[in-house]
Amino acid sequence: MATERSGARFFDNRREDRGWASTVVRKLGGLGGLTVLDVLTNESGLAAFLKALDRSPLLVQYTDTEGETYNFAWASGYENGAAIRIQGRLAAASP
């Protein structure tokens, strides 16, 4: 099962904006409690950045009206057909 949302911006561990993806789909039921996102983007720089993630911090901020944010303590990325799949562990929420 998946939850489709509008586009999102992606930020690295220095909070530097790495680009925008038109579609980000959260896959429910990730293995071992991992959060899984499928990302579609036409930005080659963002695609290269996401595919190179290897247990790296990542911030994903949706650009829709809800503005939901995923703060990954670590995430890894790889090509998955037309999409780039990101999977990782979310950072613990601050009290």
C-alpha positions in Angstrom: 0.0 0.0 0.0 1.2 3.5 -0.8 0.3 7.1 0.1 0.8 9.5 -2.8 1.6 13.1 -2.1 2.6 16.2 -4.1 6.1 17.2 -4.6 8.8 17.6 -2.0 12.1 19.4 -1.4 15.2 17.4 -0.2 17.9 18.7 2.1 21.3 17.2 3.1 22.9 17.0 6.5 23.9 20.7 6.3 20.3 21.7 5.5 21.4 22.6 1.9 18.5 22.4 -0.6 19.4 19.6 -3.0 16.3 19.9 -5.3 12.6 19.2 -5.8 10.8 16.1 -6.9 7.3 16.2 -8.5 6.0 13.1 -6.9 7.0 11.4 -3.6 5.1 8.2 -2.6 5.4 6.7 0.9 5.3 2.9 0.8 3.6 1.6 3.9 4.9 -1.5 5.8 8.6 -1.0 5.2 10.8 -4.0 6.3 12.2 -3.8 9.8 10.4 -0.5 10.6 12.2 1.4 7.8 10.4 4.3 6.1 10.3 3.9 2.4 9.7 6.6 -0.2 9.6 6.3 -4.0 10.7 9.6 -5.7 10.1 10.8 -9.2 12.2 13.8 -10.4 13.4 15.4 -13.6 16.3 17.1 -11.8 19.5 15.2 -12.6 21.4 16.8 -9.6 18.7 15.6 -7.2 18.6 12.2 -8.7 22.4 11.7 -8.5 22.3 12.9 -4.8 19.5 10.5 -3.8 21.1 7.5 -5.6 24.4 8.3 -3.8 22.8 8.3 -0.3 24.5 5.6 1.8 23.2 5.7 5.4 23.3 9.5 5.3 21.1 12.1 7.1 18.2 13.4 4.9 15.3 15.9 5.4 12.3 15.6 3.1 9.8 18.4 3.2 6.5 18.1 1.2 5.6 21.3 -0.6 1.8 20.8 -0.3 -0.4 22.6 2.1 0.2 20.1 4.9 3.9 20.5 4.7 4.7 17.2 6.3 8.4 16.6 7.0 10.5 13.4 7.2 13.7 13.7 9.1 15.9 10.6 8.4 18.6 9.8 10.9 20.0 7.8 8.0 18.7 7.0 4.5 20.0 5.1 1.5 18.9 5.4 -2.1 18.9 3.4 -5.3 17.2 3.2 -8.7 13.9 1.4 -8.7 12.6 1.4 -12.3 11.6 5.0 -13.2 11.7 6.0 -9.5 14.4 6.4 -6.9 13.7 4.4 -3.8 14.8 5.9 -0.5 14.7 3.8 2.7 15.9 4.6 6.1 15.3 5.2 9.8 13.6 8.3 10.9 15.2 10.4 13.7 13.6 10.3 17.1 11.2 13.2 17.7 12.3 15.8 20.2 10.1 16.2 23.2 
